Amino acid sequence: MLIVGLTGGIGSGKSTVAKMFSRLGVPIYYSDNEAKALMLRSKIIKRKLLLRFGSEVYINDELNKPFLANLIFTNKDNLNYVNSVVHPKVHQHFKRWVKKQIKLKQSKYLIQENAILFENGSNVLFDKIITVTAPLDIKIKRVVSRDNTTEKQILSRMKNQWSDKEKTKKSDYIVENINIKQTENTVAKIHKQLLQTKV
C-alpha cells in the first residue's frame, strides 16, 4: 500500500483537501487531531507537559490550548520540546493505524495529514508527498476567521513552518487551494494518478 503525506502551511486548507480525498474513499490519518488526543490520554505526555509548563497547561483535565499555543509559537525551544514529546507517540500510533489499513485492503493508498511533515523530518517516511498552497493574504483571512486570532499571531506561527516554496520543491504533487471547484479537480487528478502508481 502506498503511504502518502499531505501537508501545507497554516491556512492553506489541507484539512479541506484531506476531506476531499476521504470522500473518494481514501483512509486519512489526521496527525494534528491525534496529537491533541494523545496530549489528553497519555499519562507520560501529560506529566512531561506539566513538568515543563506548570499546572496551567491543563484546566479541569482539558488541554489549555490558547495557553500552550502562546508558549510554543513565541518560543522555539518550547515548540521543539512539545514536538519531541508528542510526535514520537503520534508516529507509533500511525504505524499501528497503517497495519490496520493494510489488513482492511479498502484502498490502494492512504494519507497522513501532517502540518509539520517537512519540519520534523518525517517526509522521508512517505512514498509520495502532496503539498497544499494558497496565497498569504488568503491564508491569513482563513485563520483569522477560523481561530479568532490576529495577523501578528498568525505570522509568528508561520515563522515556525517552512515556506510554500521550500515545501513544493520537495513535493510530488501541488494543490493550489484558492477556488474550491479547481481544488476538487486537482484532487481528482492526483487521486487517479496515485491509484495507477505501483508500490
C-alpha angles and dihedrals in degrees: 000000000000114000112210129190119214117196143157140155124274110293094016091115099241091151089055089051091046090055090052090056089045090056087055089059099261116143110239128202111201105207096188092053092047092048090054091047092050091050086060103041104032111088091196093055092044092052093049093048092048091049092051102038107020133236094309091076088076125041117189089344091305123117111255094226099180091049093049093043090054091051097048101039094051097043124048093198091056091048092050090048094053091046091050091052100042108031100061087056091048090050092052091049091048092053090054090047091051091054090054091050092050090053092048092052092200097139141022090232142016134208134224112202106212125167094198100035093134096033093058094041095243091124088093090066096064131084091211135009129211119195122198116210138182136169115277096246091053092048091052093048091051095050095044091055094041103043102026089234137133131261089242092056092048093051089049090055091046090058088068092056132070116257121255088250092057093046097047091053089063098038132097095208134025125204113194101204108201106106115040095216093049090047091053090050092051091048091050091052093048090047091054092049093048092051088056094047116107117224 
